[in-house]
Amino acid sequence: MAHASAVYRYARSRLPAAEAEDVVAEVFAVAWRKGELPDNPRAWLLGVARRVMANQVRAQQRRNALVERVRAHPVPAGQDGVRLVGELDELRRALALLRPADREVIALLAAAELSTAEVAQVLGCTTATAATRVHRARRRLRAVYEQLTEEGS
């Protein structure tokens, strides 16, 4: 945490305070998962902060584009909307039933919108290992989701 103020100042120069704090937390989570830091940790941490912020910007752009698409083509209220809400509830329940490691992989893929290679970097493993974890987490999620939807039918 010796370089937290430098990382915060860098993030704060580009983001509001609350978002800058989130960046600092994510940077140090990445550093903690990595374990051993390079010889120049401050520069490495700032590089991680740069990538975290870039990921946030891309995610925000995707969310904004989605909002615009929804505004341009609103879904008529009715049975489809009710069905979708039910499916989302089932998906949340299925996620809650997964092992924490599987939930983390799914969150990195979906919520953080990372590629498999980026998941590997975050988890500190090879891309091949991450691909295996991604495949297994998706398979387990699908199985739990299908089981929940069959029980609800």
Secondary structure, DSSP 8 states (H G I E B T S, - for coil): -TTHHHHHHHHHTTS-HHHHHHHHHHHHHHHHHH-S--SSHHHHHHHHHHHHHHHHHHHHHHHHHHHHHHHHS---SSHHHHHHHHHHHHHHHHHHHS-HHHHHHHHHHHTS---HHHHHHHHTS-HHHHHHHHHHHHHHHHHHHHHHHHHH-
